[in-house]
Amino acid sequence: MVENDIDLTILVPVLDECDNVATLLPRLRRVLEGLQCRHEILVVDGGSRDRTVEVARELGAQVLRQRAPGYGGALREGFTAASGRYVLTLDADLAHDPDFVVKLWQARNAADVVIASRYVRGGVAYMPLRRKVLSRTLNRFFALGLSLPVRDLSSGFRLYRAAALHELYLTRRNFDVLEEILVKAYAAGYRVLEMPFTYYPRDHGSSHARVFRFGVSLLRAFAQLWVLRNSIASADYDERAFYSRIPFQRWW
């Protein structure tokens, strides 16, 4: 990361999101002007075949053509290119309300990773019942299995302190990169905070995330993340020897 005077990088992964980008970017601009911070908007394009790239550039965003595949690849490349002291990620489909950026920014000194959470008290998720049940089940499974005090591990609406973020070596290619970030953040001793927010249905088009495929990808990643989470490399290893909710973990 190149040091400069940018306070905040907004990072938006996209794929064929022309209509949504045309609505999102002006709203983001208005929010950022209100924050009165030095900022940049970085759109990471995964190979759009519509006018997403042209519209993003017309609206003043920087566009990075993604080389590595998957959502994980988009985040890793975006993190590397980001110039801000803080990096905020959100979806282009307006499921993540741009106005909530204000609250995330206000909480920037409270933690190294601030998550807009659907599943803490006060959070709301407007989504189909089957998807909601599967999402909550997977989040609960990972939170318990990895001893992470986080309810919404799969939320991609987050604010990161860049100095902490760039200390994490990330390898996951798909949406499981979100869980990887949290496991490695906790292993490194960084602070994580959840804030309740309201998740809305997307404005235009259909989601590129497939919940079943997402679940399979997470299960494949679980074993590797579990090994790291339960190794002496984790900053809270000794603490969990006394306070883990898993009796066998306290015993070993």
Beta strands, then each sheet from edge to edge (+ up, - down):
strand 1: 8-14
strand 2: 39-45
strand 3: 62-65
strand 4: 86-89
strand 5: 113-117
strand 6: 124-125
strand 7: 158-161
strand 8: 192-196
strand 9: 198-199
sheet 1: 3+ 2+ 1+ 4+ 7- 5+ 8+
sheet 2: 6+ 9+
end
